[in-house]
Amino acid sequence: MSRTPPDTTPTSVLAAQSTAELIGSGQEGTLVDQAKAWVQRLRSGDMGALPAIGGFIVLSILFSFLSPFFATERNFANLMTQAATLVMLGMALVFVILLGEIDLSAGVTAGLSMCVWIVLVNVTGLNWMLALAIAFLVGLTVGSLIGFFVAKVGIPSFVVTLGLFLGIQGLNLIIIGSGGLYRVQVPEVLAIMNSNMPVWAGWVMLGIMLAVSFGMAMWDRARRARVDLPNRTITLLWIKLAAIALIGGTAVWLLSQNRGTGFRAVEGVPIVVPITLVILWIGTFVLDRTKYGRYIYAVGGNAEAARRAGIKVVMIRWTAFIVCSGLAVVSGLFSISKVGSVDAAAGRDIVLSGVAAAVVGGVSLFGGRGRLMHAAIGALVIAVITNGLGLLNLPAGANLVITGGVLILAATVDALSRLRAGGSLVRS
């Protein structure tokens, strides 16, 4: 009697990951077939980042009419750097939100790591790179602690991270001191958010993006061909590459213009942009093309089904919080590079904006649906709101009111889309 070889990815796991967006999800065929499948997904409530993209375009057009300074090369570069910290924190939170969890302490975890880093560098004189490694270790330790209490002990993530949100602020006060502030004096760190690449490097970056996108697509097609699975029409690949070339080329061209004043030329893509893109690509690769990423979607979609399929649910949840805290430290590094200093309040006010970025971008608060790119788009939407209202000299209160309204609208769209798709708002 023949024996069926074990399947490394059980069908029950694949069934549980409603939004894993694996290549070839039964929608192969011509370009017309792909378009029909996309429309069908929209009708079923799976809109992804489409509302956020629409909001970004509408807001950009609106602010371009309302302010003569919005659609300028200088403001475009400012927008990229202003959004970088929020983009990184939003991507960090995606890993836990996909599980239906939350991390309210991500911002202050980044602040704690930066407090440790600045004291080690400015007070003890430790090498800044070694101090940064220690700072990352601090962040990973906090994430491991959260994961232990949530995944192993079973305490709700809201309670654990709220407690740490309060407690870590106390640690920051102890480390920095009440009212204390340390200036960042490391040129390499300051350059992350305040310096630009040479103009030629921006075009090289765009070429690398196109080459990597093409290579990954062909690799995916080869993998599917090896196991006799159908591939989507290659026309989609050319459309994707054309979109990257058009959008990326326009952005690089704008950033290559001289946006300086006086005799000092300021041109080129900000250094923070390629750093963010590399982390975005690595994170997307992990979620879309590794077993670990598929397991995150599976646990977020249906934890019990994932457990019965043999997935170590506890370990997946545990490590997701570690990844979240690690990426949060990167956002903290971006933040201190921008402001040029570290104080005890570092990271205290940004975490809710990070959650808002993920949700506005289309990441479901109910778990199991969303991508890192969605959080990045959501962060850009929030950055456009902040930037545009600032140019109009409107009070900060208006920014908070509008951002809160956009968040509620995004959460409502998410909830209604789940109902339309036959889901439930009540988590089992």
C-alpha positions in Angstrom: 0.0 0.0 0.0 1.4 3.4 -1.1 2.0 6.0 1.5 1.3 9.7 1.0 4.4 11.9 1.8 3.8 14.4 4.6 2.9 17.9 3.5 5.2 20.5 4.9 2.4 23.1 4.7 -0.9 21.5 5.6 -3.9 22.5 3.6 -5.7 23.4 6.8 -3.0 26.0 7.4 -3.4 27.4 3.9 -7.2 27.6 4.4 -6.7 29.5 7.7 -4.6 32.2 6.1 -7.3 34.2 4.4 -4.9 37.0 3.4 -1.6 35.4 3.0 -1.8 36.5 -0.7 0.3 33.6 -1.9 1.2 33.6 -5.5 -1.3 31.7 -7.7 -4.3 31.7 -5.4 -6.4 30.1 -8.0 -6.7 33.2 -10.1 -4.3 32.5 -12.9 -5.2 33.2 -16.5 -5.3 36.2 -18.8 -5.1 39.8 -17.8 -8.9 40.0 -18.2 -9.2 37.1 -15.8 -7.0 38.8 -13.3 -9.0 42.0 -13.5 -12.2 40.1 -13.0 -10.7 38.3 -10.0 -9.6 41.7 -8.5 -13.0 43.2 -8.9 -14.5 40.1 -7.3 -12.2 40.5 -4.3 -13.3 44.1 -4.0 -16.9 43.1 -4.0 -16.3 40.5 -1.3 -14.8 43.2 1.0 -11.1 42.6 0.5 -10.0 46.1 -0.5 -6.5 45.9 0.9 -4.7 49.3 0.7 -7.0 50.7 -2.0 -8.9 53.1 0.3 -5.5 54.4 1.8 -4.1 54.9 -1.7 -7.2 56.8 -2.7 -7.0 58.9 0.4 -3.3 59.6 -0.2 -4.0 60.8 -3.8 -7.1 62.9 -2.8 -5.3 64.6 0.1 -2.2 65.3 -2.0 -4.3 67.0 -4.7 -6.3 68.9 -2.0 -3.2 70.2 -0.2 -1.5 71.1 -3.6 -4.4 73.4 -4.3 -4.6 74.8 -0.7 -0.9 75.5 -0.3 1.7 76.6 -2.9 4.4 74.9 -0.9 3.0 71.4 -0.7 3.9 70.2 -4.2 7.5 71.4 -4.1 10.7 69.3 -4.2 11.7 70.6 -0.8 8.4 69.6 0.8 8.4 66.2 -0.9 11.8 65.5 0.6 10.6 66.7 4.0 7.5 64.4 3.7 9.8 61.4 3.1 11.8 62.0 6.2 8.8 63.0 8.3 7.1 59.8 7.4 10.1 57.5 7.9 9.8 57.1 11.7 6.1 56.3 11.5 6.5 54.0 8.5 9.0 51.9 10.5 6.9 51.8 13.6 3.8 50.9 11.6 5.7 48.0 9.9 6.8 46.8 13.3 3.3 46.7 14.7 2.0 44.8 11.7 3.7 41.6 13.0 1.6 41.6 16.1 -1.6 43.1 14.6 -1.6 40.2 12.1 -2.0 38.0 15.1 -4.9 40.1 16.4 -2.7 41.5 19.2 -1.5 44.9 20.1 1.7 46.5 21.4 1.2 49.8 23.2 4.7 49.8 24.5 6.5 49.8 21.1 7.2 53.5 21.1 8.6 53.7 24.6 10.6 50.5 24.0 12.3 52.4 21.2 12.7 55.3 23.6 14.3 53.1 26.2 16.7 51.6 23.7 17.7 55.1 22.6 18.1 56.3 26.2 20.4 53.4 26.9 22.3 54.1 23.6 22.8 57.8 24.3 24.0 57.3 27.9 26.5 54.6 26.8 27.9 56.9 24.1 27.8 60.3 25.7 28.5 59.3 29.3 30.6 56.2 29.2 32.3 56.9 25.9 31.4 53.5 24.4 31.8 53.1 20.7 28.5 54.1 19.1 28.1 50.9 17.1 28.6 48.7 20.1 26.2 50.8 22.1 23.7 50.5 19.3 24.0 46.7 19.4 23.3 46.9 23.2 20.3 49.1 22.5 18.9 46.5 20.1 19.5 43.8 22.7 17.4 45.9 25.2 14.6 46.2 22.6 14.6 42.5 21.9 14.6 41.7 25.6 11.5 43.8 26.1 9.8 42.1 23.1 10.8 38.7 24.6 9.3 39.7 27.9 6.0 40.8 26.3 5.9 37.6 24.2 6.4 35.5 27.3 3.5 37.0 29.2 1.2 37.1 26.2 2.0 33.8 24.6 3.1 31.6 27.5 1.2 33.0 30.5 -1.9 34.1 28.6 -2.2 37.7 29.7 -3.9 39.9 27.1 -1.4 41.9 25.1 -3.3 45.1 25.8 -2.7 44.7 29.6 0.9 43.6 29.3 1.9 46.4 26.9 -0.1 49.1 28.8 1.8 48.1 32.0 5.1 48.3 30.1 4.1 51.6 28.5 3.8 53.1 32.0 6.8 51.3 33.5 9.3 51.9 30.8 8.6 55.7 31.0 9.8 55.4 34.6 12.9 53.6 33.5 13.6 56.4 31.0 13.3 59.0 33.7 15.8 57.0 35.8 18.2 56.6 33.0 18.0 60.2 31.6 16.8 62.0 34.6 13.8 64.3 35.0 14.1 67.2 32.5 17.4 65.7 31.2 18.4 65.8 27.6 21.4 64.5 25.7 22.4 65.7 22.3 23.2 63.2 19.5 26.8 63.9 18.5 27.4 60.9 16.2 27.6 62.2 12.6 26.7 58.8 11.2 23.4 58.7 13.1 22.5 62.3 12.4 23.1 61.6 8.7 20.4 59.0 8.5 17.6 61.6 8.5 19.4 64.8 7.7 21.7 63.9 4.7 21.2 62.7 1.2 22.7 60.2 -1.2 24.5 61.5 -4.3 22.1 62.0 -7.2 23.5 59.1 -9.2 23.0 56.8 -6.2 19.2 57.4 -6.3 19.0 56.2 -9.9 21.2 53.2 -9.0 18.8 52.4 -6.2 15.8 52.5 -8.6 17.7 50.2 -11.0 18.3 47.7 -8.1 14.6 47.8 -7.1 13.6 47.0 -10.7 16.2 44.2 -10.9 15.2 42.7 -7.6 11.5 42.8 -8.4 12.1 41.1 -11.7 14.4 38.5 -10.2 11.9 37.7 -7.4 9.0 37.4 -9.8 11.0 35.1 -12.1 12.1 33.0 -9.1 8.4 32.7 -8.0 7.4 31.6 -11.5 10.2 29.0 -11.7 9.2 27.6 -8.3 5.6 27.1 -9.5 6.7 25.6 -12.8 8.9 23.0 -10.9 5.8 21.7 -9.1 3.5 22.0 -12.2 1.4 24.9 -10.8 0.1 27.4 -13.3 1.6 30.9 -13.4 -0.2 34.2 -13.7 0.1 36.0 -17.0 3.5 37.6 -17.3 1.8 40.8 -18.5 1.1 41.5 -14.8 4.9 41.4 -14.2 5.5 44.0 -16.9 2.7 46.2 -15.5 4.2 46.0 -12.0 7.7 46.9 -13.2 6.4 49.8 -15.3 4.6 51.1 -12.2 7.7 50.9 -10.1 9.7 52.6 -12.8 7.1 55.4 -13.3 6.5 56.1 -9.6 10.1 55.5 -8.5 11.5 57.4 -11.4 9.3 60.4 -10.7 10.2 60.4 -7.0 14.0 60.1 -7.7 13.8 62.9 -10.3 12.0 65.2 -7.9 14.5 64.4 -5.1 17.4 65.0 -7.5 16.4 68.6 -8.0 18.3 71.3 -6.0 16.1 72.2 -3.1 18.7 74.2 -1.2 18.8 77.9 -0.6 21.6 80.3 -1.2 24.9 78.9 -2.3 24.4 75.4 -0.7 23.0 72.8 -3.0 20.7 70.2 -1.4 19.8 67.3 -3.7 19.5 63.6 -3.8 17.4 60.9 -2.1 17.5 61.1 1.7 19.6 58.3 3.2 16.7 57.1 5.3 14.7 56.1 2.1 16.9 53.2 1.0 17.3 51.9 4.6 13.5 51.9 4.9 13.0 50.2 1.6 15.5 47.4 2.4 13.8 46.7 5.7 10.4 46.8 3.9 11.6 44.3 1.3 13.1 41.9 3.9 10.0 42.0 6.0 7.7 41.5 3.0 9.9 38.5 1.9 9.6 37.0 5.3 5.8 37.4 5.5 5.1 36.4 1.9 7.7 33.8 1.0 8.7 31.9 4.2 7.0 29.3 6.3 7.3 31.6 9.3 5.3 34.3 7.5 2.6 31.9 6.4 2.3 30.7 10.0 1.8 34.2 11.2 -1.2 34.7 8.9 -2.5 31.3 9.8 -2.4 32.0 13.5 -4.0 35.4 13.0 -6.7 33.9 10.8 -7.6 31.0 13.1 -5.3 30.1 16.0 -7.1 26.9 16.9 -7.0 25.6 13.3 -3.3 26.5 13.1 -2.6 24.7 16.4 -4.4 21.5 15.1 -2.3 21.8 11.9 0.8 21.4 14.0 1.9 25.0 14.1 3.6 26.1 17.4 1.2 28.9 18.1 3.0 30.0 21.3 6.3 30.4 19.6 4.9 32.3 16.7 3.2 34.8 19.0 6.3 35.0 21.2 8.7 35.8 18.3 6.2 38.2 16.6 6.5 40.5 19.7 10.3 40.2 19.5 10.3 41.2 15.8 8.0 44.1 16.6 10.3 45.5 19.4 13.4 45.1 17.2 11.9 47.1 14.4 10.6 49.6 16.9 14.2 50.3 17.9 14.9 51.2 14.3 12.1 53.7 14.4 13.6 55.1 17.6 16.9 55.5 15.8 15.2 57.4 13.0 13.5 59.7 15.5 16.6 60.7 17.4 18.4 61.2 14.1 15.7 63.7 13.1 15.5 65.7 16.3 19.1 65.4 17.2 18.6 64.7 20.9 17.2 62.1 23.4 15.1 62.9 26.4 13.0 60.8 28.9 9.8 61.3 26.9 11.3 59.6 23.8 8.8 57.4 22.0 5.9 58.2 24.4 3.5 59.9 21.9 4.1 57.9 18.7 2.8 54.4 19.3 -0.9 55.2 18.7 0.1 56.9 15.4 1.9 53.7 14.5 -1.3 51.6 15.1 -3.2 54.2 13.2 -0.8 53.9 10.2 -1.2 50.2 10.0 -5.0 50.3 10.3 -5.4 53.2 7.9 -3.3 51.3 5.4 -5.6 48.3 5.5 -4.1 46.0 8.1 -7.0 44.3 9.9 -7.2 44.8 13.7 -9.0 41.4 13.8 -5.8 39.7 12.6 -4.9 37.6 9.6 -5.0 40.3 6.9 -2.6 42.9 5.8 0.9 43.5 4.6 3.9 45.7 5.5 3.3 47.8 2.5 -0.1 48.7 3.8 1.3 50.1 7.0 3.8 52.1 4.9 1.0 53.6 2.8 -1.0 54.3 5.9 1.9 56.1 7.5 2.3 58.3 4.3 -1.4 59.2 4.6 -1.0 60.4 8.1 2.2 62.2 7.2 0.4 64.0 4.4 -2.3 65.1 6.8 0.3 66.4 9.3 2.4 68.0 6.7 -0.4 69.6 4.8 -2.2 71.0 7.9 1.2 72.4 9.1 1.7 74.2 5.8 -1.8 75.7 6.2 -0.9 76.9 9.7 -3.8 75.1 11.3 -3.7 74.3 15.0 -2.3 71.0 16.2 -5.7 70.1 17.5 -7.1 70.0 13.9 -4.4 67.5 13.0 -5.4 65.2 15.9 -9.1 65.5 15.1 -8.7 64.7 11.4 -6.2 61.8 12.0 -8.6 60.3 14.6 -11.5 60.6 12.2 -9.5 58.9 9.4 -8.6 56.1 11.8 -12.2 55.5 12.9 -13.2 55.5 9.2 -10.5 52.9 8.4 -11.5 50.7 11.3 -15.2 50.9 10.2 -14.2 49.9 6.6 -12.3 47.0 8.0 -15.2 45.8 10.2 -17.7 46.1 7.4 -15.5 44.3 4.9 -15.2 41.4 7.3 -19.0 41.2 7.6 -19.4 41.4 3.9 -16.9 38.6 3.4 -18.9 36.4 5.8 -16.6 36.9 8.8 -17.5 37.8 12.4 -16.6 40.7 14.6 -16.6 38.5 17.6 -13.3 36.8 18.1 -13.4 33.2 19.3 
